[in-house]
Amino acid sequence: MPLLDPYSLVMFIDKVVIRVKSGAGGHGAATFRREKYVAQGGPSGGDGGQGGSVILQATDDRNTLLDFMYRKEFIAEPGEPGGSKNKTGKDSPDVVLMVPVGTVVYDEASDAVLADLYRAGDTFVAAKGGRGGRGNQHFATATNRAPTYSEPGGPAEARTIRLELKLIADVGLVGLPNAGKSTLISVISAAKPKIADYPFTTLEPQLGVVRFDDGETCVVADIPGLIEGAHTGAGLGHEFLRHVERTRLLLHLVDASGGFEERDPLEDWQVISTELEKYSDTLAKRPVVAVLNKVDLPEAQANVDRLRTTLEAKGVPVFAISGATREGLEPLLRHVRLRLREIPRPAPYVPDVAPVKEPQKPFTIQRDGEVAVVRGEAIERMLETANLDNPEFLLRFQRTLERMGIYTALRASGVQDGDTVRIGDLEFDFVE
């Protein structure tokens, strides 16, 4: 997994809202063979092409959602219409959007989880292209050998989705600013975060790969900006807490010296523990290791025994280290390696199951003043690209109304001879 470079000009964007729209299917053609020496050519209208879909695909080559920061709409092309001589219209290419591994897709309207692109290569069809309509060759029958109508292409799909990046890391480093998280990740991995002796030095999550002596590796994430009230939006922590949701083990760093403000390290421990608990019950139950940092300072040495006794009484493993001098790192890393062998990897988010819709009636009839309004997906779609000047289509349309029972339902609703009926944009007088 690539490391995040804090010195690059690439912004770390981990949450965006975009709109996606697929392409509609191409319309089927209504043509006939007209060739020399062919007396009765017959229908030869080709099918329309498939509309393009919008597909999200996870890749290890991305570590930010920056590509979607300034471009918010992605639209696929419609399929080409069918041609003569049974020629099928060309399918439109899919629009493939590459996103970082760990991207979770939400429906912006309902907040439902649509997909979790957990591994490289995972894909999700955000908007499916419409199917191509059938040409008139498909509608030839023994009684109608030369149909002059064809089928319209399938409609496009459009939706607004939210993408949230949740880093895939084995270990999360949490703690108040200046607890030494950046220093620790810089000495146990190849990550090179900016390090300084003032709070909020790190402004974005950092990833580092730790390689153990036996060749095993783990990914460590440094989560910056955690302060009291982070779960409500204070500081930067509320922006990045989602990145520890997938971690298997938390290393909770505490500045054992108390820092410049001479804080009580136990109060610092409780502040972060409370923020994790308020952000997520699941996160609060994540296995945690207390890392007492900066023990090379005399002020820290005076607090280590008290901290160890209190935290171990709570069942928390405690390790005293110095990121600056690398004191105590080997026992800590051995413990991390052993714990990771025991703790299973978190499972991907399970997409929310859409509620089962009650079977919809094929059509409904309502009154709009003196007009009887017929609504139904199938019959309205038939009219979308209908050629109402075509007598054959009108005949087929009337037969469809009769077959669906619409005429009977209109009579039952009180519609009489001469009353106005509306279906979609079409209005006509009801004539017995």
C-alpha positions as CSV (number, residue, x, y, z in Angstrom):
1,M,0.0,0.0,0.0
2,P,1.5,3.4,-0.9
3,L,2.6,5.7,1.8
4,L,1.0,9.2,2.2
5,D,3.6,11.9,1.6
6,P,2.9,14.9,3.7
7,Y,5.4,17.0,1.7
8,S,3.7,16.4,-1.7
9,L,1.2,18.8,-3.2
10,V,-1.5,16.2,-3.2
11,M,-4.3,17.0,-0.9
12,F,-5.7,14.3,1.3
13,I,-9.4,14.2,0.5
14,D,-11.4,11.4,2.2
15,K,-15.0,12.4,1.7
16,V,-16.8,13.6,-1.4
17,V,-20.4,13.7,-2.9
18,I,-20.8,13.1,-6.6
19,R,-23.6,12.5,-9.1
20,V,-23.4,9.6,-11.6
21,K,-25.6,8.9,-14.6
22,S,-25.5,6.0,-17.0
23,G,-26.3,6.1,-20.7
24,A,-29.7,5.2,-22.0
25,G,-30.0,2.3,-24.4
26,G,-30.1,2.9,-28.1
27,H,-33.5,2.7,-29.9
28,G,-34.2,-0.2,-32.1
29,A,-34.6,0.5,-35.8
30,A,-37.7,0.0,-38.0
31,T,-36.3,-0.7,-41.5
32,F,-36.9,-3.1,-44.3
33,R,-34.6,-4.9,-46.8
34,R,-34.6,-3.3,-50.2
35,E,-32.2,-5.3,-52.3
36,K,-32.2,-6.0,-56.0
37,Y,-33.8,-9.4,-56.8
38,V,-35.3,-9.7,-53.3
39,A,-39.0,-9.4,-53.9
40,Q,-40.2,-9.5,-50.3
41,G,-37.3,-8.3,-48.1
42,G,-39.1,-8.1,-44.8
43,P,-38.2,-6.2,-41.6
44,S,-34.5,-5.7,-41.0
45,G,-34.3,-3.2,-38.1
46,G,-31.3,-3.8,-35.8
47,D,-31.3,-3.6,-32.1
48,G,-30.0,-0.6,-30.2
49,G,-26.7,-0.6,-28.4
50,Q,-26.2,-0.9,-24.6
51,G,-25.8,2.4,-22.8
52,G,-22.6,2.9,-20.8
53,S,-22.5,2.2,-17.1
54,V,-20.7,4.2,-14.4
55,I,-18.5,1.8,-12.4
56,L,-16.3,2.4,-9.3
57,Q,-13.1,0.3,-9.1
58,A,-10.7,0.1,-6.1
59,T,-7.0,0.4,-6.7
60,D,-3.8,0.6,-4.7
61,D,-2.6,3.4,-6.9
62,R,-4.8,6.0,-5.2
63,N,-4.7,7.2,-1.6
64,T,-7.0,10.1,-1.8
65,L,-10.4,11.1,-3.3
66,L,-8.9,14.3,-4.8
67,D,-9.9,13.3,-8.3
68,F,-13.6,14.0,-7.3
69,M,-13.0,17.2,-5.4
70,Y,-13.5,19.5,-8.4
71,R,-15.4,17.3,-10.8
72,K,-18.7,16.3,-9.3
73,E,-20.7,14.7,-12.2
74,F,-19.9,11.7,-14.3
75,I,-22.1,10.8,-17.2
76,A,-21.8,7.8,-19.5
77,E,-22.8,8.0,-23.2
78,P,-26.0,6.4,-24.5
79,G,-26.0,3.4,-26.8
80,E,-26.2,4.0,-30.5
81,P,-29.5,3.2,-32.3
82,G,-29.9,0.1,-34.4
83,G,-29.4,0.3,-38.1
84,S,-30.8,-1.3,-41.3
85,K,-29.8,-4.8,-42.5
86,N,-30.1,-6.1,-38.9
87,K,-27.2,-4.0,-37.7
88,T,-26.9,-3.7,-34.0
89,G,-26.0,-0.3,-32.6
90,K,-22.7,0.2,-30.9
91,D,-22.5,-0.3,-27.2
92,S,-21.2,2.8,-25.4
93,P,-18.1,2.3,-23.2
94,D,-18.4,2.2,-19.4
95,V,-17.1,5.1,-17.4
96,V,-14.7,3.5,-14.8
97,L,-13.8,5.7,-11.8
98,M,-10.7,4.6,-9.9
99,V,-11.0,5.0,-6.1
100,P,-8.6,4.1,-3.2
101,V,-8.9,0.8,-1.6
102,G,-11.1,1.2,1.5
103,T,-13.7,3.5,-0.2
104,V,-17.2,3.0,1.2
105,V,-20.1,4.0,-1.1
106,Y,-23.2,5.5,0.4
107,D,-26.5,6.6,-1.2
108,E,-26.6,10.3,-0.3
109,A,-30.4,10.4,-0.1
110,S,-30.9,7.4,2.3
111,D,-27.4,7.1,3.8
112,A,-27.6,3.4,3.0
113,V,-24.3,1.5,2.4
114,L,-24.2,0.5,-1.3
115,A,-20.7,-1.1,-1.4
116,D,-17.4,-1.4,0.4
117,L,-14.5,-1.5,-2.1
118,Y,-12.3,-3.3,0.4
119,R,-9.7,-4.9,-1.9
120,A,-7.9,-3.9,-5.0
121,G,-10.0,-4.8,-8.0
122,D,-13.3,-4.6,-6.2
123,T,-15.9,-3.0,-8.4
124,F,-19.4,-1.5,-8.0
125,V,-21.8,-0.5,-10.7
126,A,-23.1,2.9,-9.4
127,A,-25.4,3.5,-12.4
128,K,-26.2,0.7,-14.9
129,G,-26.6,1.5,-18.6
130,G,-29.9,1.1,-20.3
131,R,-30.4,-2.0,-22.5
132,G,-30.8,-1.5,-26.2
133,G,-34.2,-1.5,-27.7
134,R,-35.3,-4.3,-30.1
135,G,-35.6,-3.6,-33.8
136,N,-38.7,-4.3,-35.8
137,Q,-37.3,-7.7,-37.0
138,H,-38.3,-9.1,-33.5
139,F,-42.0,-8.1,-33.9
140,A,-42.7,-9.9,-37.2
141,T,-45.5,-12.5,-36.7
142,A,-47.6,-14.7,-39.0
143,T,-50.3,-12.0,-39.1
144,N,-48.0,-9.0,-39.2
145,R,-45.0,-9.8,-41.4
146,A,-44.0,-6.2,-41.9
147,P,-44.2,-4.4,-38.5
148,T,-43.2,-0.7,-38.8
149,Y,-42.5,-0.1,-35.2
150,S,-39.5,-0.9,-32.9
151,E,-38.7,-0.8,-29.2
152,P,-37.2,2.2,-27.4
153,G,-33.9,1.8,-25.5
154,G,-33.9,1.3,-21.8
155,P,-33.8,4.4,-19.6
156,A,-30.6,5.7,-17.9
157,E,-30.0,5.6,-14.2
158,A,-28.9,8.6,-12.1
159,R,-28.1,8.9,-8.4
160,T,-26.1,11.0,-6.0
161,I,-23.6,9.0,-4.0
162,R,-21.2,9.8,-1.2
163,L,-17.7,8.3,-1.1
164,E,-15.9,7.9,2.2
165,L,-12.3,6.7,2.4
166,K,-11.6,4.5,5.4
167,L,-8.0,3.5,5.4
168,I,-7.1,-0.2,5.5
169,A,-4.5,-0.4,8.3
170,D,-3.7,-3.1,10.9
171,V,-2.7,-0.7,13.7
172,G,-3.9,2.8,14.5
173,L,-1.9,5.3,16.5
174,V,-4.1,7.6,18.6
175,G,-3.3,10.1,21.2
176,L,-3.4,13.8,21.9
177,P,-1.3,16.2,19.8
178,N,2.4,16.0,20.7
179,A,2.1,12.5,22.2
180,G,4.8,11.4,19.8
181,K,2.7,9.5,17.1
182,S,4.6,11.0,14.2
183,T,8.0,10.3,15.7
184,L,7.0,6.7,16.5
185,I,5.7,5.9,12.9
186,S,8.9,7.5,11.5
187,V,11.2,5.2,13.4
188,I,9.3,1.9,12.9
189,S,8.5,2.4,9.2
190,A,9.6,4.3,6.1
191,A,7.0,7.0,6.6
192,K,8.5,10.5,6.8
193,P,5.9,12.8,8.4
194,K,6.6,16.3,9.4
195,I,7.7,16.4,13.0
196,A,7.9,19.5,15.2
197,D,7.5,20.3,18.9
198,Y,4.1,22.1,18.6
199,P,0.6,20.6,18.4
200,F,-1.2,19.8,15.2
201,T,2.0,19.4,13.2
202,T,0.4,16.5,11.3
203,L,-2.6,17.6,9.3
204,E,-3.5,14.4,7.6
205,P,-3.4,10.6,8.3
206,Q,0.0,9.0,7.7
207,L,0.5,5.4,6.6
208,G,3.6,3.4,7.3
209,V,4.6,-0.2,6.7
210,V,6.4,-2.0,9.5
211,R,8.5,-4.9,8.6
212,F,9.3,-7.4,11.3
213,D,12.5,-9.5,11.6
214,D,10.8,-12.6,10.3
215,G,9.6,-10.8,7.2
216,E,6.0,-10.2,8.3
217,T,4.6,-6.8,7.8
218,C,1.8,-4.6,9.1
219,V,0.3,-1.3,8.1
220,V,0.3,1.5,10.8
221,A,-1.9,4.6,10.5
222,D,-1.1,7.8,12.4
223,I,-4.4,9.5,13.1
224,P,-3.8,13.2,13.8
225,G,-5.8,16.0,15.5
226,L,-7.6,14.1,18.3
227,I,-8.5,16.4,21.2
228,E,-11.3,16.7,23.7
229,G,-14.6,17.1,21.9
230,A,-13.3,15.6,18.6
231,H,-16.4,13.4,18.2
232,T,-18.5,16.6,18.0
233,G,-16.2,18.3,15.5
234,A,-13.5,19.9,17.6
235,G,-10.0,19.9,16.2
236,L,-9.2,17.7,13.3
237,G,-10.0,14.4,14.9
238,H,-13.6,14.2,13.7
239,E,-12.4,14.3,10.1
240,F,-10.1,11.3,10.6
241,L,-11.6,9.1,13.3
242,R,-13.2,7.0,10.5
243,H,-9.7,5.8,9.5
244,V,-9.3,3.8,12.7
245,E,-12.6,2.0,12.3
246,R,-10.9,-0.8,10.3
247,T,-7.8,-1.2,12.5
248,R,-7.4,-4.4,14.4
249,L,-5.3,-2.9,17.2
250,L,-4.9,0.6,18.7
251,L,-1.7,1.9,20.1
252,H,-2.8,4.7,22.5
253,L,0.2,7.0,23.0
254,V,0.5,9.1,26.1
255,D,3.1,11.7,26.8
256,A,4.3,10.4,30.1
257,S,6.2,13.6,30.8
258,G,3.0,15.7,30.8
259,G,4.4,18.0,28.1
260,F,4.9,21.7,28.2
261,E,1.6,22.2,30.0
262,E,2.5,19.7,32.7
263,R,-0.7,17.8,32.2
264,D,-1.7,14.7,34.1
265,P,-1.0,11.8,31.7
266,L,-3.9,9.8,33.2
267,E,-6.2,12.6,32.3
268,D,-4.8,12.6,28.7
269,W,-5.5,8.9,28.5
270,Q,-9.1,9.4,29.7
271,V,-9.7,12.2,27.2
272,I,-8.9,10.1,24.1
273,S,-10.6,7.0,25.5
274,T,-13.8,9.0,26.0
275,E,-13.6,10.4,22.5
276,L,-13.3,6.9,21.0
277,E,-16.2,5.6,23.0
278,K,-18.4,8.5,22.0
279,Y,-17.5,8.2,18.4
280,S,-18.3,4.5,18.1
281,D,-19.2,1.7,20.6
282,T,-17.3,-0.7,18.3
283,L,-14.2,1.4,18.3
284,A,-14.3,1.7,22.1
285,K,-14.1,-2.1,22.3
286,R,-11.1,-2.4,20.0
287,P,-8.1,-4.0,21.6
288,V,-5.8,-1.3,22.9
289,V,-2.2,-1.1,24.1
290,A,-1.0,1.8,26.3
291,V,2.3,3.3,25.0
292,L,3.9,5.6,27.6
293,N,6.2,7.7,25.4
294,K,9.1,10.1,26.1
295,V,10.4,8.0,29.0
296,D,13.9,9.4,28.3
297,L,12.7,12.6,30.1
298,P,13.1,12.8,33.9
299,E,9.5,14.0,34.2
300,A,8.2,10.9,32.5
301,Q,10.2,8.5,34.6
302,A,8.5,9.9,37.7
303,N,5.1,9.0,36.2
304,V,5.7,5.6,34.6
305,D,5.1,3.4,37.7
306,R,1.9,5.2,38.6
307,L,0.6,5.0,35.0
308,R,1.5,1.4,34.6
309,T,-0.2,0.3,37.9
310,T,-3.4,2.2,37.0
311,L,-3.7,1.0,33.4
312,E,-2.7,-2.6,34.0
313,A,-5.4,-2.7,36.7
314,K,-7.9,-2.0,33.9
315,G,-6.5,-4.9,31.9
316,V,-4.6,-2.7,29.4
317,P,-1.1,-3.9,28.3
318,V,1.5,-1.1,29.0
319,F,4.8,-0.4,27.3
320,A,7.2,2.4,28.1
321,I,9.2,3.7,25.2
322,S,11.0,6.7,23.8
323,G,10.4,7.4,20.1
324,A,13.4,9.7,20.1
325,T,15.9,7.2,21.5
326,R,14.1,4.0,20.3
327,E,14.1,2.7,23.9
328,G,11.6,-0.1,24.4
329,L,10.5,-0.4,20.8
330,E,11.5,-4.1,20.4
331,P,9.2,-5.4,23.1
332,L,6.4,-3.2,21.8
333,L,6.7,-4.5,18.3
334,R,7.0,-8.1,19.4
335,H,3.7,-7.7,21.3
336,V,2.1,-6.0,18.2
337,R,3.1,-8.9,16.0
338,L,1.8,-11.5,18.4
339,R,-1.6,-9.7,18.9
340,L,-2.1,-9.2,15.1
341,R,-1.7,-13.0,14.6
342,E,-4.6,-13.5,17.1
343,I,-7.0,-10.7,16.0
344,P,-8.9,-11.4,12.7
345,R,-9.1,-8.8,10.0
346,P,-12.3,-6.8,10.1
347,A,-14.9,-7.8,7.5
348,P,-16.0,-5.4,4.8
349,Y,-19.1,-3.4,5.4
350,V,-22.2,-5.3,4.3
351,P,-24.4,-3.3,1.9
352,D,-27.7,-2.4,3.3
353,V,-30.5,-4.6,2.0
354,A,-33.1,-2.5,0.2
355,P,-36.5,-2.9,1.8
356,V,-38.7,-5.3,-0.1
357,K,-41.2,-3.3,-2.0
358,E,-44.8,-4.3,-2.2
359,P,-45.8,-5.5,-5.6
360,Q,-46.9,-2.4,-7.5
361,K,-50.0,-2.4,-9.6
362,P,-49.3,-2.3,-13.3
363,F,-51.2,0.9,-13.5
364,T,-53.4,3.3,-11.4
365,I,-56.2,5.6,-12.4
366,Q,-56.7,9.0,-10.7
367,R,-58.8,12.0,-11.4
368,D,-57.4,15.4,-12.3
369,G,-60.5,17.5,-12.5
370,E,-62.4,16.1,-15.5
371,V,-59.4,14.2,-16.8
372,A,-58.8,10.5,-16.0
373,V,-55.0,10.1,-15.5
374,V,-53.5,6.6,-16.1
375,R,-50.1,6.1,-14.5
376,G,-48.0,3.0,-15.0
377,E,-44.3,2.4,-15.7
378,A,-44.7,-0.1,-18.5
379,I,-47.4,1.9,-20.4
380,E,-45.6,5.2,-19.9
381,R,-42.3,3.8,-21.1
382,M,-44.0,2.5,-24.2
383,L,-45.0,6.1,-25.0
384,E,-41.6,7.7,-24.4
385,T,-40.4,7.3,-28.0
386,A,-43.6,6.3,-29.6
387,N,-44.5,7.3,-33.1
388,L,-48.1,8.2,-32.7
389,D,-48.4,9.0,-36.4
390,N,-47.8,5.3,-37.1
391,P,-51.2,3.5,-37.6
392,E,-49.6,0.2,-36.7
393,F,-48.2,1.5,-33.5
394,L,-51.6,3.0,-32.6
395,L,-53.2,-0.4,-33.2
396,R,-50.6,-2.1,-31.1
397,F,-51.0,0.5,-28.4
398,Q,-54.8,0.0,-28.3
399,R,-54.3,-3.7,-28.0
400,T,-51.9,-3.2,-25.2
401,L,-54.4,-1.1,-23.3
402,E,-57.1,-3.7,-23.8
403,R,-54.7,-6.6,-22.8
404,M,-53.6,-4.8,-19.6
405,G,-57.2,-4.2,-18.6
406,I,-57.0,-0.4,-18.7
407,Y,-60.1,0.0,-20.8
408,T,-62.1,-2.1,-18.3
409,A,-60.6,-0.2,-15.3
410,L,-61.5,3.2,-17.0
411,R,-65.1,2.1,-17.4
412,A,-65.2,0.9,-13.8
413,S,-63.9,4.2,-12.6
414,G,-66.8,6.0,-14.2
415,V,-65.2,7.2,-17.5
416,Q,-67.8,7.6,-20.2
417,D,-67.8,8.0,-23.9
418,G,-66.2,11.3,-24.8
419,D,-64.3,11.8,-21.5
420,T,-60.7,12.8,-21.7
421,V,-58.0,10.3,-20.7
422,R,-54.3,11.2,-20.1
423,I,-51.4,8.7,-20.2
424,G,-48.0,10.5,-19.8
425,D,-48.1,13.4,-22.3
426,L,-50.8,11.8,-24.4
427,E,-54.4,12.9,-24.1
428,F,-57.2,11.4,-26.0
429,D,-61.0,11.1,-25.9
430,F,-62.4,7.8,-24.6
431,V,-64.6,6.3,-27.4
432,E,-66.5,3.1,-26.9
